Amino acid sequence: MLLIWNRPGFTEELTEQDRTALFGEVDEIMKELTETGELVDGQALANPSQTMTVRQIDGSTEIVDGPFMESKEQFAGYLTVECDSPQRAAEIAARWPDVRYGGAMEVRPVMEQAGTEM
């Protein structure tokens, strides 16, 4: 799974030309992954302002509005890919345009039902 981390709203800071180019790159990568059969699934997430965080504190469940991460980056979406190797997944992640704008892509194996990856 490729987890997309970026700074919310960064695309609004780009020029229209840069924003169009960025979304064009995403479209190209998605088309390629679809054609190669590597794309399994993918979704963008809604604005972090619509987030709720659920925690257990002193035996009581607490639900609060917002993502309270200790970073400027927020989990923005994901791609699930089926690749021949972790290195191929990292190659795909390295091409994701958000990375050039201060974001990051986390490449993480998905645990199989047997859970042998633990």
C-alpha positions, 0 to 999 in steps of 0.5 A, spaced: 500 500 500 502 506 498 500 511 503 500 519 501 502 524 506 501 531 504 500 538 507 492 540 506 491 545 501 498 545 498 495 545 491 491 551 492 498 555 493 500 552 486 499 556 479 494 554 475 499 551 470 503 547 476 496 544 479 494 542 472 501 539 471 501 535 477 494 532 476 496 530 469 502 526 472 497 523 477 492 521 471 498 518 467 501 514 473 494 511 474 493 510 467 500 506 467 498 502 473 491 500 470 494 498 464 500 494 467 494 491 472 498 493 478 493 498 480 488 494 485 485 500 488 486 507 490 482 513 494 483 520 496 481 522 503 476 528 504 479 534 507 482 533 514 477 538 517 472 533 517 476 528 521 474 525 528 479 521 532 477 516 537 481 514 543 481 510 549 483 515 555 483 512 562 478 507 560 473 512 557 472 513 550 473 520 547 471 522 540 474 529 538 474 533 531 480 533 527 486 530 526 491 531 531 497 529 528 504 532 531 506 534 523 504 538 518 503 533 513 496 529 513 494 522 511 491 524 504 489 518 500 492 511 498 493 506 492 493 499 493 498 496 488 500 489 486 507 489 484 513 484 483 517 487 489 517 492 494 522 496 490 517 496 484 512 499 489 517 504 491 519 506 484 511 508 483 511 512 490 517 516 488 514 518 481 508 521 485 508 528 484 506 530 491 513 528 494 516 534 490 511 539 494 514 536 501 509 530 501 511 523 502 509 516 500 509 511 505 510 504 502 507 498 506 505 491 505 498 489 506 498 484 511 495 477 509 489 474 512 493 469 516 497 475 519 504 472 518 507 478 517 507 480 524 
